[in-house]
Amino acid sequence: MANAALRNFIAGEWIAAEASETLPVRNPATGEVLDQVPLSSAEDAGRAVAAAAAAFPDWRHTPAVDRVQYLFKLKALMEDHFEDLARSITLENGKTLAESRGEMRRAIENVEVACGIPLLMQGAFSEDIARGIDEFMIRQPLGVSAIICPFNFPGMIPFWFLPYSLACGNTAVVKPSEKVPRTMRMIFELLEAVKLPTGVVNLLNGAREAVDALLEHPAVRTVSFVGSTPVARHIYATAAAHGKRVQCQGGAKNPIVIMPDADMEMTVRIAADSAFGNAGQRCLAASLAITVGEADASFGEAIAETAASRRVGYGLDDGVEMGPVITMESKARIEGLIGKGVEEGAQLAVDGRDASIAGYEQGSFVRPTVLRKIMPGGEVFRTEIFGPVLGLMPVTDLDQAIERVNSGSYGNMACIFTSDGAAARAFRNGVEAGNIGVNIGVAAPMAFFPFSGWKDSFLGDLHGQSRHAVEFFTQTKVVVERWPEEWSRTF
C-alpha cells in the first residue's frame, strides 16, 4: 500500500512519506478509489521545512524581477494544462467541470497579480526628516511559509497564498487536504518543470500530525489556513503560541436579503447558483435567505421550484448543474442537519435527502434542499451546513433583516437583492461581514482585492490575495540614515 501512495515533493525530489497509514482518495460521484494519500509524520514535515529553510537565504536575495519570471512560466504552464487541472478537480472534489474551470481561472489570476510584486513590494522614502537625515522603509521576506488547504477548492485556494509568498522572497511548504491531494500534485509537477531552485517549494501530504508539526516548527514563520472555524481556532492558537504570523479563514453562514422590489427572476437564478453551486461547499455559498415582506411568498415559491428541477449528477457529464458532496460522512451530517431543521419547526419545501443518481449509486449525493420559516437562534440558523441547503427566514423590513444578519456569529459574506439604491447603501454600511454583494450571489473578490472575512469567519489581521497577501508575507524595516558632508569629503 505504501508503494502506491502519493509522494511528497521535498528539496526538488518526489519522495515517499515515512507514514504507517494511508487514506483512500475517492471520486465522490462514483465511489472509485483514485489514489492513496499518506498521512505524513512529524519527521516528514520536518524534512519539508528544513528544505524550505535551507533554500530561503539565496531565494530572498534573488531579485524580485527574477523571482516573478518563475511565476510567468508557471502561469503559461497552467494555461497549457488548464483542462487537465479542471478535470482533476472534478474527479476528486465532485464539482461540475464548468465550476472547476472557474476555480482554475481564479488560481491563475492570483499568479498574474503576484507577478506585479516588483511594484507591490515597494517601500517608502522621506528625505530630510531632520537636517541631513533621511528615513526609508523597505519590505523583506520572513522565511518559511506553511500553507494548509481545504478540500472545497483544491486548485484555487492554495493560490490565495503561494504565489505571493514566493514572489515576496519566502519559501513554502504546501499541505493539501488529504481528501483532495491530486490536483496539487499536478500543480507541483508544473512547478518542477518551472525549475525553481531546490527547496523553494515543497509538497507535504497528510493530516493533523503533519499540520501540528508545521505549526510548532521553529523555522516556520507564517501560517495560512482555510477551513472550518473550530480547526481555524486550533491553527491560530497553536501557531501564534509558537510565535508565528497567522491568517485563518474559518466557516460561514452567508445570508442573502431579498427585498420586495428585487428583480425576482434574476434573484432566484443567482441565489440558486450561490446556494447550490459546488453542492453548497463554498465558503461564500448562500445558506440563509432573509425575505422581506411580500418577497417571502414570491421568492419562496420560485426558489423551491428551481431547487427541485436542478440537475444533479456526475460533474463530467454534460448538462449536470450540481455534483455530490465530498464524502458519505458529509452526506450523513448534512442530512442530519436537514432533519434537525424540521424538528425545530422549519417547513421542508424541497427535500434533498436520500438522493440516488442512476449509474452513480455509490456517490455521496444530496439534492438541493429548501427549508422555509427556519427558527431564529436555532441550530440550522447558527450552523454552517456546508451542503446544498438554503434556509428561508421571513422578516418585516430591512432594519430587521440587517439585525438578523448581524445576530449570527459569522461574517464572511452578506448580499442584498434590491432595485433601491438607498436600501443597498444602508445594507452595505450596516451589515457585519467582510465581503458584500449587491445583486450578486457570490461576492468573491477578484485577485487584486483581499478575500475579507469578519467575526468567526476569520482569525488574524491580513487576508489572502492582493496587497493584504503582500503585507502578510513581508515584514517592514525602517532605516534612519545620516551621512554628514564632512565624512563624504574624506574619501
C-alpha positions as CSV (number, residue, x, y, z in Angstrom):
1,M,0.0,0.0,0.0
2,A,2.8,2.4,0.9
3,N,4.4,2.0,-2.6
4,A,1.0,3.0,-4.2
5,A,0.7,6.2,-2.1
6,L,1.2,9.7,-3.4
7,R,4.6,11.1,-2.8
8,N,5.7,14.3,-1.1
9,F,7.8,16.8,-3.1
10,I,10.7,17.8,-0.9
11,A,14.0,19.5,-1.8
12,G,13.2,19.1,-5.5
13,E,12.5,15.3,-5.3
14,W,9.4,13.2,-5.2
15,I,10.0,11.0,-2.1
16,A,7.8,8.5,-0.2
17,A,6.5,9.6,3.1
18,E,7.6,7.7,6.2
19,A,3.9,7.1,7.0
20,S,2.4,4.0,8.6
21,E,-1.1,4.9,7.4
22,T,-2.7,6.0,4.2
23,L,-6.2,7.1,3.3
24,P,-8.1,6.4,0.1
25,V,-8.8,9.3,-2.2
26,R,-12.3,8.7,-3.6
27,N,-14.2,10.1,-6.5
28,P,-17.3,11.4,-4.6
29,A,-19.6,10.8,-7.5
30,T,-18.6,7.2,-8.2
31,G,-17.0,6.0,-5.0
32,E,-14.0,4.9,-7.0
33,V,-10.6,5.0,-5.3
34,L,-8.4,7.3,-7.2
35,D,-5.2,7.2,-5.1
36,Q,-3.9,6.6,-1.6
37,V,-2.7,9.6,0.3
38,P,0.0,9.1,3.0
39,L,-0.5,10.6,6.5
40,S,2.9,12.0,6.7
41,S,4.7,12.0,10.0
42,A,6.2,14.9,12.0
43,E,9.5,13.8,10.7
44,D,8.3,14.2,7.1
45,A,7.1,17.7,8.0
46,G,10.4,18.5,9.5
47,R,12.2,17.4,6.3
48,A,10.0,19.6,4.2
49,V,10.6,22.6,6.5
50,A,14.3,22.0,6.6
51,A,14.4,22.0,2.8
52,A,12.5,25.3,2.6
53,A,14.6,26.9,5.3
54,A,17.8,25.9,3.5
55,A,16.6,27.4,0.3
56,F,15.5,30.7,1.9
57,P,18.8,32.6,2.2
58,D,19.6,32.5,-1.5
59,W,15.9,32.9,-2.6
60,R,15.4,36.0,-0.5
61,H,18.3,37.7,-2.2
62,T,17.1,36.7,-5.7
63,P,15.9,40.0,-7.2
64,A,12.1,40.3,-7.3
65,V,12.2,40.8,-11.1
66,D,13.9,37.4,-11.3
67,R,11.6,35.7,-8.8
68,V,8.5,36.6,-10.8
69,Q,9.9,35.1,-14.0
70,Y,9.2,31.7,-12.5
71,L,5.6,32.7,-11.9
72,F,5.3,33.9,-15.5
73,K,6.4,30.4,-16.6
74,L,4.0,28.8,-14.1
75,K,1.1,30.8,-15.5
76,A,1.9,29.7,-19.0
77,L,2.1,26.0,-17.9
78,M,-1.2,26.3,-16.0
79,E,-2.8,27.7,-19.2
80,D,-1.4,24.8,-21.2
81,H,-2.7,22.2,-18.7
82,F,-5.9,24.1,-17.9
83,E,-8.4,21.4,-18.9
84,D,-6.4,18.6,-17.2
85,L,-6.3,20.6,-14.0
86,A,-10.0,21.3,-14.1
87,R,-10.8,17.7,-14.8
88,S,-8.7,16.7,-11.8
89,I,-10.7,19.0,-9.5
90,T,-13.9,17.4,-10.7
91,L,-12.6,13.9,-10.3
92,E,-11.5,14.3,-6.7
93,N,-13.9,17.1,-5.5
94,G,-17.1,16.4,-7.4
95,K,-18.0,19.8,-8.6
96,T,-19.0,20.3,-12.2
97,L,-16.4,20.8,-14.9
98,A,-17.6,24.3,-15.5
99,E,-17.1,25.1,-11.8
100,S,-13.7,23.5,-11.9
101,R,-12.7,25.7,-14.9
102,G,-13.9,28.8,-13.0
103,E,-11.8,27.7,-10.0
104,M,-8.6,27.4,-12.1
105,R,-9.2,30.7,-13.7
106,R,-9.2,32.4,-10.3
107,A,-6.0,30.5,-9.4
108,I,-4.3,31.8,-12.5
109,E,-5.5,35.3,-11.8
110,N,-3.6,35.2,-8.5
111,V,-0.4,34.2,-10.2
112,E,-0.9,37.2,-12.5
113,V,-1.3,39.6,-9.7
114,A,1.7,38.2,-7.8
115,C,3.8,38.9,-10.9
116,G,3.4,42.6,-10.1
117,I,5.5,42.1,-6.9
118,P,8.3,44.4,-8.0
119,L,5.8,47.3,-7.7
120,L,3.6,45.8,-4.9
121,M,6.6,45.3,-2.6
122,Q,8.0,48.8,-2.9
123,G,8.7,50.7,0.2
124,A,8.7,54.4,1.0
125,F,11.4,57.1,1.3
126,S,11.4,60.5,3.1
127,E,14.3,62.9,2.6
128,D,15.4,65.3,5.3
129,I,13.1,64.2,8.2
130,A,15.6,66.2,10.1
131,R,18.6,68.2,8.8
132,G,20.8,65.8,6.9
133,I,18.8,62.7,8.0
134,D,16.8,60.6,5.6
135,E,14.3,57.8,6.6
136,F,13.0,55.0,4.5
137,M,11.0,51.8,4.8
138,I,11.7,48.5,3.0
139,R,9.8,45.2,2.9
140,Q,11.7,42.0,3.4
141,P,10.5,38.3,3.4
142,L,10.1,36.4,6.6
143,G,11.3,32.9,5.8
144,V,9.3,29.6,5.5
145,S,5.6,29.8,4.8
146,A,3.2,26.9,5.7
147,I,0.0,26.8,3.6
148,I,-2.7,24.5,4.8
149,C,-5.5,24.0,2.3
150,P,-9.2,22.8,2.4
151,F,-11.0,20.2,0.2
152,N,-13.5,22.5,-1.4
153,F,-11.2,24.4,-3.8
154,P,-8.1,22.2,-4.2
155,G,-6.9,24.3,-7.2
156,M,-7.7,27.9,-6.2
157,I,-7.3,28.4,-2.5
158,P,-3.5,27.5,-2.4
159,F,-3.0,30.3,-4.8
160,W,-4.5,32.9,-2.5
161,F,-1.1,32.5,-0.7
162,L,1.6,30.6,-2.6
163,P,2.4,33.0,-5.5
164,Y,2.6,35.9,-3.1
165,S,4.8,34.1,-0.6
166,L,7.2,33.1,-3.4
167,A,7.2,36.5,-5.1
168,C,7.9,38.2,-1.9
169,G,11.0,36.0,-1.4
170,N,9.7,33.4,1.1
171,T,10.0,29.7,0.6
172,A,6.9,27.4,1.1
173,V,5.5,24.1,2.3
174,V,2.0,23.4,1.0
175,K,-0.2,20.8,2.8
176,P,-3.2,20.0,0.6
177,S,-6.4,18.4,2.1
178,E,-6.0,14.7,2.4
179,K,-9.4,14.4,0.7
180,V,-8.2,16.1,-2.5
181,P,-4.4,15.8,-2.9
182,R,-4.3,15.0,-6.6
183,T,-4.7,18.5,-8.1
184,M,-1.9,19.9,-6.0
185,R,0.3,17.1,-7.1
186,M,-0.3,18.1,-10.7
187,I,0.5,21.8,-9.8
188,F,3.8,20.7,-8.3
189,E,4.6,18.7,-11.4
190,L,4.3,22.1,-13.2
191,L,6.4,23.8,-10.5
192,E,9.0,21.1,-11.0
193,A,9.0,21.9,-14.7
194,V,9.4,25.6,-14.0
195,K,12.7,24.6,-12.3
196,L,12.5,26.8,-9.2
197,P,15.7,26.5,-7.1
198,T,15.8,23.4,-4.9
199,G,13.7,23.6,-1.8
200,V,11.8,26.8,-2.6
201,V,8.5,24.9,-2.8
202,N,7.7,21.7,-1.1
203,L,4.6,19.5,-1.0
204,L,3.6,17.7,2.2
205,N,0.7,15.2,2.2
206,G,-1.0,14.3,5.5
207,A,-3.5,15.3,8.2
208,R,-3.3,16.5,11.8
209,E,0.1,15.2,12.7
210,A,1.7,16.9,9.7
211,V,-0.2,20.1,10.4
212,D,0.7,20.3,14.1
213,A,4.4,19.7,13.2
214,L,4.3,22.7,10.8
215,L,2.6,24.8,13.5
216,E,5.2,24.0,16.1
217,H,8.3,24.0,13.9
218,P,10.6,27.0,14.8
219,A,11.7,27.6,11.2
220,V,8.1,28.2,10.0
221,R,7.4,31.9,10.1
222,T,3.9,32.3,8.6
223,V,0.9,30.0,8.5
224,S,-2.1,30.4,6.1
225,F,-5.2,28.3,6.6
226,V,-8.7,27.9,5.2
227,G,-11.2,25.5,6.7
228,S,-13.8,25.3,9.5
229,T,-13.8,27.7,12.4
230,P,-13.1,25.1,15.1
231,V,-10.0,24.0,13.2
232,A,-9.1,27.6,12.5
233,R,-9.1,28.3,16.2
234,H,-6.7,25.4,16.8
235,I,-4.4,26.5,14.0
236,Y,-4.4,30.1,15.1
237,A,-3.9,29.4,18.8
238,T,-1.1,26.9,18.3
239,A,0.8,28.8,15.6
240,A,0.5,32.1,17.5
241,A,1.7,30.4,20.7
242,H,4.8,29.4,18.7
243,G,5.4,33.0,17.6
244,K,4.2,32.8,14.0
245,R,2.3,35.2,11.9
246,V,-1.1,33.6,11.2
247,Q,-4.1,34.1,8.8
248,C,-7.0,31.7,9.3
249,Q,-10.2,31.8,7.1
250,G,-12.9,30.0,9.0
251,G,-16.5,29.0,8.4
252,A,-19.5,30.9,7.3
253,K,-23.3,31.2,7.4
254,N,-23.8,33.6,4.5
255,P,-27.1,35.4,4.4
256,I,-28.8,37.0,1.4
257,V,-31.5,39.5,1.9
258,I,-34.4,39.6,-0.7
259,M,-36.2,42.9,-0.9
260,P,-39.8,43.1,-2.3
261,D,-38.5,45.3,-5.2
262,A,-35.9,42.8,-6.4
263,D,-35.9,41.5,-9.9
264,M,-37.3,38.2,-8.9
265,E,-36.4,36.2,-11.9
266,M,-32.7,37.3,-11.8
267,T,-32.6,36.9,-8.0
268,V,-33.9,33.4,-8.0
269,R,-31.4,32.3,-10.7
270,I,-28.5,33.9,-8.9
271,A,-29.5,32.7,-5.4
272,A,-29.8,29.2,-6.7
273,D,-26.4,29.2,-8.2
274,S,-25.0,30.6,-5.0
275,A,-26.7,28.2,-2.6
276,F,-26.4,25.0,-4.7
277,G,-23.2,25.6,-6.8
278,N,-20.4,23.3,-5.8
279,A,-23.0,21.4,-3.8
280,G,-23.1,24.3,-1.3
281,Q,-19.5,23.6,-0.3
282,R,-18.2,27.1,-0.8
283,C,-17.1,29.5,1.9
284,L,-19.3,32.1,0.1
285,A,-22.3,29.9,-0.6
286,A,-25.6,31.5,0.3
287,S,-27.1,29.4,3.1
288,L,-29.8,31.8,4.6
289,A,-32.3,33.8,2.6
290,I,-33.9,36.6,4.6
291,T,-37.0,37.5,2.8
292,V,-38.5,41.0,3.4
293,G,-42.3,41.4,3.4
294,E,-44.1,40.1,0.3
295,A,-40.8,38.7,-1.1
296,D,-41.3,35.7,1.1
297,A,-44.1,34.3,-1.0
298,S,-42.7,35.1,-4.4
299,F,-39.1,34.1,-3.7
300,G,-40.0,31.1,-1.6
301,E,-42.2,29.5,-4.3
302,A,-39.7,30.3,-7.1
303,I,-36.6,29.1,-5.4
304,A,-38.3,25.8,-4.4
305,E,-39.3,25.2,-8.0
306,T,-35.7,25.9,-9.1
307,A,-34.2,23.7,-6.5
308,A,-36.4,20.8,-7.3
309,S,-35.6,21.0,-11.0
310,R,-31.8,21.3,-10.7
311,R,-30.0,18.5,-12.5
312,V,-27.7,16.6,-10.1
313,G,-25.1,14.1,-11.2
314,Y,-21.5,13.4,-12.2
315,G,-19.7,16.6,-12.8
316,L,-18.1,15.4,-16.0
317,D,-21.4,14.6,-17.6
318,D,-23.0,17.2,-20.0
319,G,-25.8,19.3,-18.5
320,V,-25.2,18.5,-14.9
321,E,-25.7,21.6,-12.7
322,M,-24.6,20.2,-9.3
323,G,-22.3,17.3,-8.2
324,P,-22.0,15.3,-5.0
325,V,-20.8,16.4,-1.6
326,I,-17.3,15.4,-0.7
327,T,-17.8,12.2,1.3
328,M,-20.5,9.9,2.7
329,E,-19.8,11.3,6.1
330,S,-20.6,14.8,4.8
331,K,-23.8,13.5,3.3
332,A,-24.9,12.0,6.6
333,R,-24.0,15.1,8.5
334,I,-25.9,17.4,6.0
335,E,-29.0,15.1,6.0
336,G,-28.9,15.1,9.8
337,L,-29.0,18.9,9.9
338,I,-31.9,19.0,7.5
339,G,-33.8,16.7,9.9
340,K,-32.8,19.0,12.8
341,G,-34.3,21.9,10.9
342,V,-37.6,20.1,10.5
343,E,-37.6,19.2,14.2
344,E,-37.1,22.9,15.0
345,G,-40.2,23.8,13.1
346,A,-39.0,24.6,9.6
347,Q,-41.1,23.7,6.6
348,L,-39.4,21.3,4.2
349,A,-40.3,22.8,0.9
350,V,-37.8,20.7,-1.1
351,D,-36.2,17.6,0.5
352,G,-32.9,16.6,-1.0
353,R,-32.2,13.6,1.3
354,D,-31.8,10.0,0.3
355,A,-30.7,11.0,-3.2
356,S,-29.8,8.3,-5.7
357,I,-28.4,9.1,-9.1
358,A,-28.9,6.5,-11.8
359,G,-25.5,5.0,-12.7
360,Y,-23.8,6.6,-9.7
361,E,-25.4,4.8,-6.7
362,Q,-22.2,4.8,-4.8
363,G,-21.8,8.6,-4.9
364,S,-22.3,10.9,-2.0
365,F,-25.2,12.9,-3.4
366,V,-27.5,15.3,-1.6
367,R,-30.1,17.1,-3.8
368,P,-30.9,20.8,-3.4
369,T,-32.9,21.4,-0.3
370,V,-35.1,24.3,0.8
371,L,-36.3,24.9,4.4
372,R,-38.8,27.7,4.9
373,K,-39.5,29.6,8.1
374,I,-36.4,28.5,9.9
375,M,-36.2,29.5,13.5
376,P,-34.0,32.4,14.6
377,G,-31.4,31.2,17.0
378,G,-32.0,27.5,16.1
379,E,-29.2,25.1,15.1
380,V,-29.9,25.4,11.4
381,F,-29.8,29.2,11.7
382,R,-26.5,29.1,13.6
383,T,-24.7,26.1,12.0
384,E,-22.6,26.1,8.8
385,I,-24.2,23.2,6.9
386,F,-21.7,23.2,4.1
387,G,-24.1,21.5,1.7
388,P,-26.8,22.3,-0.8
389,V,-29.3,23.6,1.8
390,L,-31.0,27.0,1.7
391,G,-33.0,28.2,4.7
392,L,-35.6,30.9,4.3
393,M,-36.5,33.3,7.1
394,P,-39.2,36.0,6.7
395,V,-38.9,39.5,8.3
396,T,-41.0,42.6,8.0
397,D,-38.4,45.3,6.9
398,L,-34.8,46.0,6.0
399,D,-33.8,47.0,9.6
400,Q,-35.0,43.7,10.9
401,A,-33.1,41.9,8.1
402,I,-29.9,43.7,9.0
403,E,-30.5,42.8,12.6
404,R,-30.9,39.1,11.7
405,V,-27.7,39.2,9.6
406,N,-25.7,40.7,12.4
407,S,-27.0,38.4,15.0
408,G,-25.0,35.5,13.6
409,S,-21.5,34.6,14.7
410,Y,-20.0,34.5,11.2
411,G,-19.2,37.4,9.0
412,N,-17.8,36.1,5.7
413,M,-20.4,37.3,3.1
414,A,-23.7,39.1,3.0
415,C,-25.7,40.0,-0.1
416,I,-28.8,42.1,-0.9
417,F,-31.1,41.9,-3.9
418,T,-33.0,45.1,-4.5
419,S,-33.7,47.9,-7.0
420,D,-33.4,50.6,-4.3
421,G,-30.0,52.3,-4.1
422,A,-30.8,53.7,-0.6
423,A,-31.6,50.2,0.7
424,A,-28.4,48.8,-0.9
425,R,-26.3,51.6,0.7
426,A,-27.9,51.1,4.2
427,F,-27.2,47.3,3.8
428,R,-23.5,47.6,2.8
429,N,-23.0,50.2,5.5
430,G,-24.7,48.4,8.3
431,V,-24.0,44.6,8.0
432,E,-21.1,43.0,9.7
433,A,-19.4,41.0,7.0
434,G,-16.2,41.3,5.1
435,N,-17.5,40.5,1.5
436,I,-20.7,42.3,0.5
437,G,-22.8,41.7,-2.6
438,V,-25.4,43.9,-4.2
439,N,-27.5,41.9,-6.6
440,I,-24.6,39.4,-6.5
441,G,-24.9,35.9,-5.2
442,V,-21.3,35.0,-4.6
443,A,-19.3,38.2,-3.6
444,A,-15.9,36.6,-4.3
445,P,-13.2,39.3,-4.6
446,M,-11.0,39.3,-7.7
447,A,-7.4,38.5,-7.1
448,F,-6.4,42.2,-6.9
449,F,-8.7,42.6,-3.8
450,P,-8.3,40.8,-0.4
451,F,-10.6,38.0,0.5
452,S,-12.1,39.6,3.5
453,G,-13.9,37.9,6.4
454,W,-15.1,39.2,9.8
455,K,-16.1,37.8,13.2
456,D,-15.8,34.0,13.5
457,S,-15.1,33.7,9.8
458,F,-11.6,35.0,10.1
459,L,-8.8,34.9,12.7
460,G,-5.9,37.3,12.0
461,D,-5.4,40.7,10.6
462,L,-4.3,40.3,7.0
463,H,-6.3,38.3,4.5
464,G,-5.4,36.3,1.4
465,Q,-4.8,37.8,-2.0
466,S,-3.6,41.2,-3.3
467,R,-1.9,43.8,-1.0
468,H,-3.0,42.0,2.1
469,A,-1.0,39.0,1.0
470,V,2.0,41.2,0.2
471,E,1.8,42.7,3.7
472,F,1.4,39.3,5.3
473,F,4.3,37.7,3.6
474,T,6.7,40.6,4.2
475,Q,8.0,42.4,7.3
476,T,8.8,46.1,7.3
477,K,12.2,47.5,8.2
478,V,12.7,51.2,8.8
479,V,16.1,52.8,8.3
480,V,17.1,56.2,9.6
481,E,20.3,57.4,7.9
482,R,22.7,60.2,8.3
483,W,25.8,60.9,6.1
484,P,27.5,64.1,7.3
485,E,29.1,66.0,4.5
486,E,32.5,66.2,6.2
487,W,32.6,62.3,6.1
488,S,32.0,62.3,2.4
489,R,34.8,64.8,1.8
490,T,37.4,62.5,3.4
491,F,37.1,60.0,0.6
